[in-house]
């Protein structure tokens, strides 16, 4: 699988395609044989891989696509620290099959696109840090 090596490269990918998601996991080799997630709270199996959509929402309006991409990565950058250090982000194309308990898309028919390099996460964090306002991780304990 290819590696997305910069925030600009990820932004270009989002300009050219729709229907992309980012998934934080140990990768397609682990995820694709089963293509199901498990609810962390209850342990219930879910009918697809939990992922975050990368398509820009209309309410984002004319704000920079690069900032959108940074925010989508920043939201879940805490996962390797709270789940497992081997958890990494990767981009996939898939079909939304359902919604999970946190209203996240559960995707099937997954086509892996590329790993997101750790340097891109650091770049996204710097981009968010430059923003004014109450930006923060979804992990509010940080």
matplotlib code that plots the C-alpha trace (Angstrom):
import matplotlib.pyplot as plt

x = [0.0, 1.3, 2.1, 0.6, 3.6, 2.2, -0.9, -0.8, -0.8, -3.8, -5.5, -4.9, -6.4, -9.5, -9.7, -9.7, -11.9, -15.0, -16.2, -13.0, -12.6, -9.8, -9.5, -7.3, -6.3, -3.4, -4.2, -6.0, -4.2, -5.8, -9.2, -10.1, -10.4, -13.5, -14.5, -16.2, -15.5, -16.4, -18.0, -15.4, -18.0, -20.3, -18.1, -21.0, -19.7, -20.6, -21.4, -18.5, -15.3, -15.6, -14.1, -14.2, -15.5, -13.1, -15.6, -16.1, -19.5, -21.4, -21.3, -17.5, -18.2, -15.2, -12.8, -9.5, -9.6, -6.1, -7.6, -10.5, -8.0, -6.0, -9.0, -10.2, -6.8, -6.5, -9.8, -8.5, -4.8, -5.0, -6.0, -2.5, -2.0, -5.2, -5.7, -2.4, 0.8, 0.6, -2.7, -2.1, -4.3, -5.0, -7.2, -9.8, -12.7, -15.8, -19.5, -21.4, -23.4, -24.6, -23.8, -22.0, -22.9, -21.1, -22.9, -19.7, -19.9, -19.4, -18.0, -17.9, -16.6, -13.3, -10.5, -7.3, -5.8, -2.8, -1.2, -0.9, 2.6, 3.2, 4.7, 1.3, -0.3, 2.4, 1.8, -2.0, -1.4, 0.7, -2.0, -4.7, -2.4, -2.2, -6.0, -7.7, -10.5, -11.4, -10.0, -9.1, -8.9, -12.0, -10.1, -11.1, -8.9, -5.8]
y = [0.0, 3.5, 6.1, 9.5, 11.6, 15.2, 17.0, 18.6, 15.1, 14.1, 17.4, 16.6, 13.2, 14.7, 17.1, 14.3, 11.7, 11.4, 8.5, 8.3, 7.5, 7.4, 4.4, 4.1, 0.5, -2.0, -1.9, -3.7, -7.0, -7.2, -5.6, -7.0, -10.7, -9.9, -6.3, -5.7, -3.6, -4.2, -1.6, -0.8, -0.2, -3.3, -5.7, -6.0, -6.8, -4.1, -4.7, -2.8, -1.0, 2.1, 5.0, 8.8, 10.3, 12.6, 14.1, 17.8, 18.7, 21.7, 23.6, 23.8, 26.3, 28.0, 27.2, 25.6, 21.9, 21.5, 22.6, 20.1, 17.3, 18.3, 18.4, 14.9, 13.5, 15.6, 14.4, 10.8, 11.3, 10.2, 6.6, 5.1, 6.4, 5.0, 1.8, 0.4, 2.1, 0.0, 1.7, 3.9, 5.9, 4.7, 6.0, 3.7, 3.9, 2.0, 1.8, 3.0, 0.0, 1.4, 3.7, 2.7, 3.6, 7.0, 7.7, 6.9, 5.3, 1.6, 0.8, -2.4, -3.1, -1.6, -0.6, 0.4, 3.6, 4.4, 4.7, 8.1, 8.8, 9.8, 13.1, 14.0, 13.7, 16.0, 18.4, 18.3, 19.0, 22.0, 23.2, 23.0, 24.6, 27.7, 28.1, 30.6, 29.3, 26.4, 23.6, 20.3, 16.5, 14.4, 12.8, 15.6, 14.2, 15.6]
z = [0.0, -0.8, 1.8, 1.9, 3.0, 3.5, 4.4, 0.9, -0.7, 1.4, 0.4, -3.3, -2.8, -1.3, -4.3, -6.8, -5.1, -3.0, -0.8, 1.1, 4.8, 7.3, 9.6, 12.6, 13.1, 12.6, 8.9, 6.1, 6.6, 10.0, 9.2, 5.8, 6.5, 8.7, 7.7, 11.1, 14.1, 17.7, 20.0, 22.6, 25.4, 24.9, 22.8, 20.3, 16.7, 14.2, 10.5, 9.0, 9.8, 11.8, 10.0, 9.7, 6.4, 4.6, 2.2, 2.9, 4.4, 2.9, 6.2, 5.9, 3.1, 1.6, 4.4, 3.3, 2.3, 3.9, 7.2, 6.8, 6.2, 9.2, 11.4, 10.3, 11.4, 14.5, 15.9, 16.4, 16.7, 20.4, 19.4, 19.3, 22.8, 24.2, 22.2, 21.0, 19.7, 16.5, 15.5, 12.5, 10.1, 6.6, 3.8, 2.3, -0.1, 1.0, 1.1, 4.2, 5.5, 8.8, 11.7, 14.9, 18.5, 18.2, 14.9, 13.0, 9.5, 9.3, 5.9, 3.8, 0.3, 1.4, -1.0, 0.8, -0.7, 1.5, 4.9, 6.4, 7.5, 11.1, 9.8, 8.3, 11.8, 13.2, 10.3, 11.0, 14.7, 13.8, 11.4, 14.1, 16.7, 14.5, 14.5, 16.8, 19.0, 21.2, 19.0, 20.8, 20.5, 20.8, 23.7, 26.1, 28.9, 27.1]

ax = plt.figure().add_subplot(projection="3d")
ax.plot(x, y, z, "-o")
ax.set_aspect("equal")
plt.show()
